[in-house]
Amino acid sequence: MPAFAQTGGEGQEVIEEVVTVGSRTKPRSVTESPVPVDVLNANDLAKSGSSDMLDLLKGAVPSFNVLDQPISDAASMIKPVNMRGLSSDSTLVLLNGKRRHRASVIAFQGGGLNDGAQGPDISVIPSIALKQVEVLRDGAAAQYGSDAIAGVMNFVLKDDAEGGSFEIKSGEFFEGDGQTTTIAGNYGMPMTDSGFLNLSFQSKTADDTSRSVQRPDAQEMIDAGNTAVPQPAQIWGSPKIDDDLTLFANFGIDLQDGSEIYAFGNYSSRMVDGGFYYRNPNGRGGVYTADGVRLVGALDGNAASCDAYRTEPLADGSDMVTSGLTADDNCFVFNKTIPGGYTPRFIGDITDTSITAGRRGDFSEGFMEGWGYDVSASVGRNEAHFGLNNTINPSFGPDSKRNFDTGAYIQLEKTLNFDVQKEFDYVSLAMGTEWRQESFQIIAGEGMSWQVGPLAEQGFNIGSHGFAGFSIDSAGTAERSNYALYVDAESQLTDNLLLGGALRYEDFDTFGDTANYKLVFNWQLNDNIAWRGSHSTGFRAPTLGQASVVNTQTSIVGGELTQAQTLPAPKLGEAELTPEESVNFATGLVVSAGDVELTVDAYYIEVEDRIALTDNKPTTAVQRAAMVAAGVPNPELIGQINYFANDFDTETTGLDVVATYGADLLGGATDFSLAYNWTKTKVNGGDATCGGAFLNDQGEICKAVRLERGLPEHRASFTMAQNWDKLSTFVRANFYGEYVGVHADWFGEQVGSAFTVDMEASYQATESVYLTAGASNLFDERGDKIDGSIVGDADNVLGGVYYETAPFGIGGGFYYLKASYEF
């Protein structure tokens, strides 16, 4: 849990937590910081059944939310996150204080809250490699640049020069699926007499899960005699993860002149295999049917020669018993080859690499004598290679493949930093410059994944169905660079009053420049109470992916599967993207009363011109003309489009409460932690609002509804940790307030609050061996069941059982065992 100190009972040393995030001048203790910072140490992070960093943080920081993303395109592979109700690319991620590159994946179906977001892949960072995580809950774009509107997360790697640990963890859901095995290790070694090399690895496999029942439409066809329908036809659950390997290294050596050279980096890769929507053989337009009748392709190109077979499909969807059709080699229906329908499988091969190297020390002579410096260079790369299996390119008819290589996205970032800092009598001053270059590359898929087959003119869809491959026309690389100048100053004006400010100027070669500022204070009112506050402006630059991506995805519109193509706004005659702009206000109290530490922080965040993916809509004549002028191939065959736009504004108001208490109880040391968050978001203007309606004109949940009520307004966690000589335990109760439960991005309702409970016990079997048993979601809470009566089906819709937007997931309880060896 968030903590101010390593607390304990009588006779135990209390060590104040020191953080580097939130100020570029010098490290400060958490209680002296003018902005709220949570510190999660390695022991905190280890207390979870999950080995996914996202789940570990969700259980520890109440303003941090992660939703499961079943059937969500690439969002199922790299799950987007939310802090303080804002999208995943509104939180800046640092590694050892240096900017972390973003992922290549764009969350086209990000659960409404993250639609179109492109944030970093936090899940690649293993807990065993970390010394601590610092979570700054305040806007900090004036200090760190773009993306720090909601806050900053700094992951600090272990720097031990000796010792290490090795652990094996295995667990599964109470349901009996999703078995997960994790093997991890850490080893520190000296490098000469004044340096270290700390190495970590993690290997993980996770089976997929299913919280599904048979779809009603599929069951009707089975009852009518179709024996080829899959059981179940569609799966709602977590994807299968194979070959998940992560390597991290952290290195540093102190030189004879008092300076230090350092380097750190990672290599990570994994394979993800997730489900998609079922294609019904009795009604899937563009594959099996057209305008309510059977879609029949004339292989000789003479469509009229097959008119006799264009009738209403049979009840079981087979269409194989109609006289003459089976034997007519010229007239083709997909029921001949796939009579039970099909459910595509979305495949992703994710590779993430990075390296940072630098030198820091103090100038010993010249006009900069006495100034500290830090110069560094970083390179980060994330590649997502996509595939789609068990599908077809309908326009190729009987010649279509079933498995496709659909192409790849690659995000590459290079960063140079030079920082200096000096302590004067009354002022601590830091300044620096940053240069960053980034690129977003689209690699074309294999030809048949995007090519137009001979049956396209007869009404058959084009491209690998469900996720069309990237065409040669959409392939290419978009690049941009920017530089920044910044200054950060803090002054301890009196023993009780700290004032600080930051100013940052940044210039991008695409959309121009921006300047932002920040003001902070910390006033120690008396020995026990301090008042702190901040005000800042900020920005989030549109990502290169949002500005240049071309993509085709399948979503639910009005209850029907619909394919839509995403195009850069200028190719549709729409405006270029501009940065989001933010204003942040925050104020709070820090209270220290004996063994009790308490912080209460209120905040307000206003974001203008938020970048979002527009709703799917048919192309207009003006847009089609712009597409032709931009060289978009076959615009007449594109049914629906969407694009990224500066679409709406939001206002976010919230309150964070964090409290800790340590004492001697029950014959051992006891720690209590309480964390509470209230966040409320209001959407203003743009296509996000629907005039107060629950659904938009496309039959989908209104975007404003999802942004304002998709996450619980109230979240809280209460933890009790007990430590004896050889035995330690903890129990954590998590509260989730009301939220809008959504199914298939199509319909939903307001659902009630819920509690989950996590519990763990660890026993020190020998001096080096620890055995642990635990359970997450001990009482198997799965959220509210889908109310199918909303759309006229009292049992289920599309095979789902629970609203998949439950903030604690739909998997239910998970138990695990862990053995660890420390040396």
N, C-alpha and C positions, 0 to 999 in steps of 0.2 A: 504494500500500500504506500501511497505518498507519505513521506516522513520528513521531519525536520532534523532528526538526530537518531543515532543508534541508542535507543533508550534501554534502561534496565533498572534493576532494583538496587538496593543499598550495597555499596561497595563496588559497583560496576562503574567503569569509566564512561562518561557520556561524551561522545565525539560529535562535534557540530559538522553537518554536511556542508561541503564546499562545492560551489558550482562555477562553471566558466561561461555558461550560456546566459544571455540577457544583458551582458555588458562586455564591451571590447577592451575596457581599461584594465581591470584586474579581477581575479576570482573573489567571490563573496560567499558568506554563509547564507543559507536559505532564509533565515529570519531577518538578515540585514538587507536582503535584496529589495529594491523598490518595485519589483514586479513578481507575481507568483510563479514559483518554480517547484515542481515535484521532482524528487530524487528517488529512483527505484534502483536498489542495489542488486547484486547478483542473486542473493538469497531470496529477495522479493520475487524476482522473475522466475525462479525455479519452482515456485509453488503454484503449479498449474498442471492439469492433465494434458494440455496441448503443448506441442513443441513449436507452434506457429507464433512468431513474435506478435502478430496482430491480436491474437487471443490473449496473450499474456498482458499486453497493454490495456486491452478492453476491460480486463478484470481489475486493473489497478487505477485507472484514470477515468472517472465517471463522465467527463466531457468528451471522451474518446469513444467512438462507436464504430463497429464493424458489422456489416450485415452479410449473412450467407448469400451467395449469388448463384443459385441453381438456374440452369437454362438462361444464361446471361451473356452469351458470346464470350469475348475475351475477358470480361469482368469476372468470370468464374476461374480464370487462371491467375490473375493478379487482382485480388479483392481490393476495391477502393475503400477508403476510410473517411470518417468525419470527425473533426474536432470543433467543438462549439457550434455544431450544426452546419458548418461550411464544408464545401467539397474537399476531396482528398488533395487536390493541387493547391489548396489554400493554406496548407501547413508545410513549412520548410523542414527538410530533414538534413541533419548534419551527421558526419561520422568523424569523431575526434575533432570536432569543431570546424570541419571543412564541409562545404556544400556537397550533398549527395546527388548524383545524377537521377533523373526521372526515368521511369519505365517507358518502354516503347508502346505498351498496350494502352489503348484508349477505351474507356468504359462506355461503349455505345449504349449498353443496357445496364446502367449503373443503379438500378433500383429507384429512379426518379431523383434521388439525392445527389448522385454522381454522374448523371448522364453526360457523356462527353468529357469527363475528367481524365487527366493524364498525370497522375502523381507518381512518386517513387515506389519501388517495390521493397517495402519494409520486411516482408516475410523472409527474405533471403538472409537476414541477420540472425544468427543463432544465439540463444541466451548464454550458452557456455562460453562464448567469446567475449562477453561484456563484463566490464567492471561496474558500470552503472549506466542508467538512462536519465537524462535531464529533460524534463518537459516544461518548457516555458509557455505559460498560458496567457499570452499577451501579444498584440501585434508588434512586429519587429522588422518591418520592411525597411525602415530608415537605417537599421543597423546591418541587416543581412541581405537586403534586396528582395527581388520578386518572390512571391509565394508565401511570405511570412505574415499573411493577414490574420489567420486564426492563432498562430503561434509557431513555436520551433521545437523540434525534438532532436536532441543531441545524444547519439549513441557513442559511449566511451569504451574503447576496447581495453582488455586487460593488458597490463604492462609488467607482469611478474617475470623476474629473471630466473626463477627456479620453481620447482614443484609443478603440479598439474592435477588433472582429474580425468576420469573416464566413466561413462555412464551408459546404461542400457535401459530404455523405457519402452514398455509395451502396454497397449490398452485397446479397448473397443467400446462401442456404445452398448447400452443395456439391451438394445434391440438385437444385438448379435452380429452387427455389420460394422464396417468402417474400421477394421483392425489396423492399428497404426504402430509401427515399430521404429524407434529412433535410437541410433547409436551415435554418441558424441564424445569428443575428447578435447582436452586443452593441455598444452605443455609449454612451460617457460624455461628458457635456457639463457645463460650469460653470454654476452658478446664482448670479449675482452674483460677488463676489470670494471668497466663503467658503462656497460650497455646491456641490452636485452633483446631477445627475439621470442615473441609469444605467438604460438601457433594453435589454431583451433580447427576442428572439422565437425561436420554433422552429416549423417546419412539417414534418410528417412523414406519409408514407403507407407502409403495409406490407401486402403481399399475404399471403393466408393460406397455410398449409402443410398438407401431408398426409403422415402416416407410417402409411398404412392399406393394407389389402388388402380384397378383397371378403369380406363376412361369409359364413360357411358356410351359414346359412339362406337368405340372398339368392341365393347361387350355386345352391343346390338348386332354387329356384324358376325360375331362369334355365334350368337344365338340363332342367326339366320343361316348358319352353315359354313362360314368362311373359317377354315382351319389354319390359315397362314398368318393371322393377326398376331403380332408379338404379345407376350405376357410378361409384365404389363407393357402396354404400347408406349408409355411415356414415363420417365423416371424423374421425380423431384428429390434431389439429394446432393450430397457433396461429390465432386468428381474423383476419379481415381488418380493417384499421384505415384509415379514410379521414378526410379533413378534420381531421387532428389539428393544431390550432393552439394555441400557448401564448404569452402575452405577460406579461412581468414588468417592473415598474418599482420603482426604489429611489431615494429622494430625501432630501436633508438640507441644512440651511442653519444655519450658526453665526450667532447673533444678537449684537448689540453688548453685551448684558449677560453674555455668556459661555455662555449656554444654547444648545441646539440644538433645532430642530423637525425632525421626520422623518416620512416616510410610505413605505409600500411596499405592493404588492399584485399581483394577477394576474388574468388572464382566460384560461381554457382550455376547449377543447371538442374533442370527437372522436366519430366514429361507429364502432361496433364491431359486426361481423357474424360470429357464430360458429355452429358446428354443434351438433346435438342427436342424440338416439338415434333410430334407424330404427324406424318402425312397420311391423311385418310384416303383410301382408294375409292371412296364413294363421293368425295366432294372436294378434293384439293384442286383448286383452280390452277390452270397453267401446266398441270401434270396429268391429272386424271379427268378433269371436267373443264368445260368452258360454257358460261352462261346457263348453267344448270343442266346441261346435257353432256354426254360422254365426249371427251376430247379424243378424236381419232385422227391419226396422222397418215396421210397418203405418202408412202415412201417413194412413189414415182413422181411426186411433186404436183400431181393433179388432184387437188383437194376434193373436187366434185365426185371423183370416183369412189369416195368412201362415205358419201352423204347418207346412204341407207343405214349405216351403223350408228349415226349420231342420234341416239335416243337417250331417255333418262337412264341413269345407272341403276343397276340392280340393288336391292336392299342390302345384300351382303357385300357389295362392292366388288364382286369377282368378275362380272362381265364376261365370263368364259363360256357360258352355255348358250349365248345368243347364236342362232343359226348362221353359219357361214363365216363369222368373224374369226373364229379360231383357225380355220383353214385358209383364210385369205391372207397370203403373205404380203400383199401390198398395203393392207390397212392395219395399222399398228395402234394398240393401246397398251399402256404400261401395266394393266392388269394381267397381260400375258406373261410378263417376266417378274412382276412384284405384286402378286394378287392380294397380299395382306396389308399393303401399305408399308411404310418404312420410317424409321426414326434416325436421322443423321447423328453421328458422333463427332464432336468438335475436339480436335487434337491440337495441342500446343507444346512446342519444344522451346522452353524459356532458358536463355543463357545470359548471365549477368557477370560483368567483370569490372574491376576498377583498380586503380593504383594512385596513390598520393605520395609525394616525396618532398622534403623541405629541410630547411635549416633555421634554427632560432637561437638567439643569444643576445648579447649587449655590445653596442659599439664602444670600443675602448679609446678611440681617439677621433680627432676631427670635429667638425661643427655638430655632429650627431652624438658626441660622446655622452654616455649615460642613458641613451635611448635603447630600449629593447626592440628587437626586430624579429620578424617571422616571414620568411619567403617560401612559397610552396607552389607546386604544380600538380594538377590532378587530371586524370583521364578516366571517364566512366562510359561504359557501353552496355546497352541492354538490347537483346534481340529476341523477338517472339516469332517463331516459325510456325505457321498454321497449316493444318490439314483438316479435311472433312471426309469422314468415312461413312459407309452405308448410305450413300445418297446417289444422285444422278445429275447429269446435265440434260434436262428434259428435251432440249432442242436437238439432241443427237439421237433420240429414240432408242432403238435396240442396240445401237453401236456405242452407247454411253458407258464410260467407266463407272465403277461404284465407289472407289476411293481416290481422293484428289490431294495433290500438293497445291495449296491455295496461295502460297507466297509468304512474305515476311515483312515485319516492321523492324527497323533498327534505329535506336536513339543513341547518339554519340555526343558527348560533351567534354570539352577541354577548358580548364580553368587555371589562371595564374593569379596569385595573390601576393601582395607585399604590404605588410602591416608594421607599424612602429608604435611604441607606447612608452610613456615616461611618467613617473610620479614627481610632481612638484610639491611645494610646501602645502598648498591648499587645493590643488587641482590634479586630478589624474587625467591625462590626455592620451587618446589613441587616434590614429588616422591611418589611412591606407588607400590602396587602389586595387581594383580587380578587373581582369579581362576574361571574358568567357566566349567561347565559340561552340555552337551546337548545330547538329544536323539531324534531320528526320528522313529516313530513306524507306521507300517502298520497293520491295523486290517482287517482280511478277511471279505469279503461279504458273503451273504447267498449262499448256495451251487449252486443253479441254475444260479446265476449271473456269474459264472466262469466255471462250470463243462462242460465236453464234453458229449453232448447228442448222442443218437443212430444214428442220421442222419449226424453226422460230416464226416463219411467216404464216404458219398455220395455227398459231396461238400458244405454242409450247414455250415455257420459261427458258431463259438462257442462263448459263453459268451453273457451277456446282450448287445444287439446291439447298438453301439454308444459309450459306455463306459463300458467295461467288468469289472466285479467285481474282487476284489483282491483275489487271490486264497490262499489256505492254504500254498502252497509252497512259495508264495511271502510275506506272513505275517511274522512279526518279528520286532525286534528293533535293530537299529544301534546306537552306543554310542561313544562318544569321550570326552576328557577333555583337557584343556590347562591351562597354567599359564603364567602370564606376569609380567615383571618388567619394570618400566618406570620412567623417570625423566624429568622435565620440568623447564626451567630457563629463567627468563627475567631480563634484566638490563637496567635501565634508565641511560645510560652512561653520558649523558648531559641533560640539560633541553629540548633539541630538538631531541635527538636521543635515540630510544628504540631498543635494540637487544634482540632476544630470540632464544631458541633452545629447541628441545625435542628429546629424544631417547627412543625407546621401543624395548624390547626383548620379544619374545613370542615363546612358545614351545607347539606344539600339539602332542598328543600321536599317531596320525595317520601318518601325512606326515613329521613331523619334526619341526625344528625351523626356525625363521625368525627375522631379526633385521631391524628397519627402523628409519629414522631421519627426522627432520624438522628444518629449519632455517627461521627466520622472522625478519623484521625490520620495523620501522616507524620513518621517519625523517621529522620533522617539518621544512620545508624550510623557511617559514615566518609565519606571524600571520594568513594568510589565506589559505596556501597550505601545505599539507603534502604528502610525497611520501612514499608508503609502498610496501612491497613485501614479497614473500615467496618461498621457494624451499623445496620439501619433496619427500620422497619415501613412498610407501605404498603397501598394499596387500589386497586381498580378498580371504579368505579361501573357498574352495568348501563347500557348505552346505551339511549336512548329507543326506538331501533329494536328492540332485543331485548325490551323491555318491552311494546311496543304493536303490533308488526308482524302483519299477516295476509298469508299468501302460500301459493300452491299450486305445488309443484314436482314434477318427475318424477325418480325415482332407481331404482337397481337393488336389488331385495330378493330374495335367493335366486336370482339369475339372471334375474328377471322384472322388466319395467318396472312401476313402481307409482307412482301419484299420491298425494301426501300433502299435507294442509293444515296450515300452521303457524298457530296461534292464540295470543293472549296467555294466559298461564297461568291468570289468574283466570277467564277465560271457559270454562275446562275444570274449574273447581273446584279448581285447584292453587294453591300458595302464590305470593305476590308475590316478585319477585326482590329479593335483597339484595346488597350489595357483596361482591366477592371481597376477602379480606384476606391480606396477605403478610408474611413475615419474611425479611430478607436478611442474610447474613453474607458478608464478603469480606476477604481478606488477600493481600498480595503483596509482591514485592521489585522495586525499580528499581535496575538495575546500569548504571553508566557506566564503561567501561574503554577509554580512548583513543577510537578511532573507533567503538567498538561500544556500542550502547545496547540494553538488554534489560529487559523487564518480564515477570514471572511472577505471575499473579493467580488465586487459587482462590476459588470462590464457592459458596454454598448458598442456594437460594430455595425457601421453602415457601409454597404458595398454598392457602388453604382456601376451600371453597364456590365452586369455579370454575364460571363460567356457561357452559353448553353446550346445544346443541340435542339433545333426547332422541331416541332411536331411533323410527323409524316403527312405530306399532302401531295395531291396530283400536280404535275408540272403545268405551268401556265404557258401561254403562247410566247410571252416575253422571255420566260426562262428557257424555253426550248430554243429560241433564236439565239440567246446568249450562249447556250451549250454548243450550238453549231459553230458560232464564231470562235469559241474557245477550243474547238477540235474534239469535243466529247463524242465518242463513237456511238452510233445508233440511239440518239436521244428519243426517237419516236417509240422505242421499245422499253423505255424506262417509265414504269407506271407511277411510282411515288418517289419523292426526293425529300431530303432534309439537309440542313447545313448549319454550321456554327455561326452564331450571331451574338452581338452585345444586346441581350434580349430584355433584361429586367433589372430592378434594384431590390435589395433586401435590407432589412433592419433586424439585427439580432441583439436581444437583451438577455442577460444571464447573471447567475450567482453561483460562486464556488465556495464551499465550506469544507475545510480539511482540519481534522483534529487528531492528535495522538496522545497517548497516555501510557507510561510505563511504571510498573510496580512489581513488588515481590508478593506473589499470590500462589496458593496451592503448592507450596514447597518449592517454587521455582520462579523464574523470571517471566513476567506476563506483559505483553504489549497489546494495546487496543488502538485501532485505527478506524476513523470514520471519514468518509468522503461523500459529499453530496453536490450535485449539479442541477441547476434549473436553467434551461435554455428555451427561449421562445423566438421564433423567426416570423417575420412578416414580409410578404412578397408584394412589390409594387410594380404595376405596369407590365408591358410586354405580352408575349404569347403565353407566359406562365399563368396568367390570371384567366379565369373563366367566368367572370361576373358572379362569383359566389357559388357557382354550380360545382357539383362533385365530379362530373365527367366533362371532358372537352367535346368539341364537335366531331372528333374522331372516335368517340366512344371509349376513350381511355381515361384513367384517373387523371384529373387536372394536375398539371405540374405544380401549381401553387399549393394544392392540398398535400402533395407528397413532400414538398419543401417545408411547409409549415407544421405538418403533423405526422410525417413519416417516421420521425424519431420520437421517443418519449421526451416530454418536456422535463420530467423529473427522473433522475437516476441517483442511486445511492449504494454505497457498499459499507458494510461494517465487518471488521476483521478482529478476531481474537487469536493471538499466537502465544503458545505456552512452551517454555523451554525448561527441561530438567537436565540432569547430568548426561544421560545417554538417549533420552527420548524428547522429541519435539513434535508439537501438533499445531494445527491452525484450522479454524473454521471461518468461512466468510459467507455472509448473507448479502445477496444482491437484489436491489429493488429496481423495477422498471415500471414507469408510469404508463398511462394510456397512450396509444398511438394508433395510426390508421394502418390496419392490416391490409395488404394488397396481394392479389394473386394474379400472376401472369401479366402484370402491367395493365390489367384490363378492368378489374373491379375489386371492390373491397369495402371495408366498414371500419368504424371506430371500435377498437377492442380494448378490453380492460387491462389493468395493471397486473403484474406478476412478480413473484419472488423466485429466486434460485439460490441454492446453497452449495458451496464447495467445501470439501474437507480433506485433510491430509495428515498422515502421521509418519514420522521418520525415526528410525532406531539405529543407533550407532553400534553395529555388531562387533566391530573391532576398532582399533585405533584408526584404521584407514577405510573401513567398509561401512557404508550406510545403506539401509534398506527402507524403501518408502512405498506406501500404499495410499491411494487417494481416489477421490471421485469428484468430477465436475458435474454440476447440476444433479445433485444427489437424489432429489425427489422427482427426477425425470419430467421436468416441465417442458412442454413443447409448444406453448402458445395456443391461441384460439384456433379451433377448427374452422375450415372454410364454410361459410353459409351459402351453399349452392342455391338456396331458394331465391337469392337475389336475382339470379338469371334463369329461374324456372327449373332448377335441378336441385332436389333436396338432398342428394347424396354427395356428389362431388362434381368438380369441373376440371376437365383436362387431366384427370388422374391425381390431382393434389388432395391432400388431407388437411394440411395446416397452412395458414398464411405464411409464405416463405420470408416475409419481411420482419418476422419476430426478431427483436434486437438480441436475443440470446440464442437464435438459431432454431431449427426444427429437428435437429438430430436427437435431442433428448439427453438422458444421462450418459456419462462416459466414465468408466473406471480404468485405473492404470496401476501398474507396478513398476518400480524403478530400483535398480541397484547401481550404486556409484562407488568408485574407488578414488581416494585422494592420496597423493604422494608428494 
